[in-house]
């Protein structure tokens, strides 16, 4: 019979609950702003922002899902909503007809440009305002280590798909 794993220390438990609560409060506030100012969910904003930052404003759908850690089926649904609004366009990949490419439209770029200043203000006010420069550096460092650790064994939605070699 295997031994039960030890529990979390009081400090670990406190850090865990604080991280979850901060994340929830921040996401709620950001989501509220994005819905009011752009009729966008947080996930939709993430998708558009990643596309705006991508070379040529285009990414493969699977790469987009991997980047935002969202299920591929959920991403397909969200992309459909964005496509209906004219914020993105989807097309077959020229390299692999099984892959779907997603590109941000000018309307999508304009919407991101319109909501981004308020988004930045909300993040700055809620997350960074109470912190010193040293605190921000420490937070960046610590969260970077944790993110890299978690990305080393990501959930399925965040795992890059193995690229199939084309017959030729």
Secondary structure, 3 states (H helix, E strand, C coil): CCCCCCCCCHHHHHHHHHHHHHHHHHHHHHHHHHHHHHCCCHHHHHHHHHHHHCHHHEEEHHHHHHHHCCCHHHHHHHHHHHHHCCCEEEEECCCCCCCEEEEECHHHHHHHHHHHHHHHHHHHHHHHCCCCHHHHHHHHHHHHHHHHHHHHCCCHHHCCCCCCCCCC
